[in-house]
Amino acid sequence: MLEVAAVMGTKVLERFPAGAPRGSWPAEEYAALRRAEGQPAAVVMDLKSDTFLVVVPALDED
């Protein structure tokens, strides 16, 4: 999995296609699991790629 640091200071943990039958649910479930582990994960929509991204704040050491 390629980890990308975005301009807004976030790191992408996982990508989910927006056209999937369950919509954002897989991304929301993945983010909820990361939050249960203590990571401040959030789901955002990348309109350009039509993908839901699960992101966390990027750390300086990344």
N, C-alpha and C positions, 0 to 999 in steps of 0.2 A: 504494500500500500504506500503510495506516494504521499508524504506529508508536506503540505504547502503552507507557508506563512503568508497570510494575506496582508494587504496594505493597512487594514484596521487593527493589526496586532493580534490576529487570531491564528490558530493552527487547526487545520482540517483533520479530524480523526477518521471520518468515514463519509462516503457519498452514497446517496440513494436516488434512483431515478424518480422524477416527479410523476411520470406517466404510469407508474406501477398501480395495480388494482387497489391497493390499500392506501394510496396517497402518501401522506407524511407519517403514517403510523409506524412503519419500520424505523424511520429516523428518530421519531419521538421515543420509541421503546429503547433504542440503542443509547440515546442521550440519557434516559432515565437510569439505565444500568450504570453508565459512567458517573452520574450524579450520586448513585448509591455507593459507588467506590470513592467518593469524595472529590471528583473532578467537577468543575463548574461548567458542564457541557450545555450547549444550547443548539437549537435547530434554526438554521437560516435557509432562505431560498436563494439559489443562484439562478436568476432569470435567464442569463445568457446561455447557460448550459442546461436549463430546465431540470435542475437537480437540487435535492435537499441536502444540505451539508450539516454535519454535526461538528461544531467547533468549540474550542476552549481558548482562553487567553494564552497568547504566546509568552513564553518565559524568555528572559534575556539570554539564558545559557543555551537556547535552542539554535 
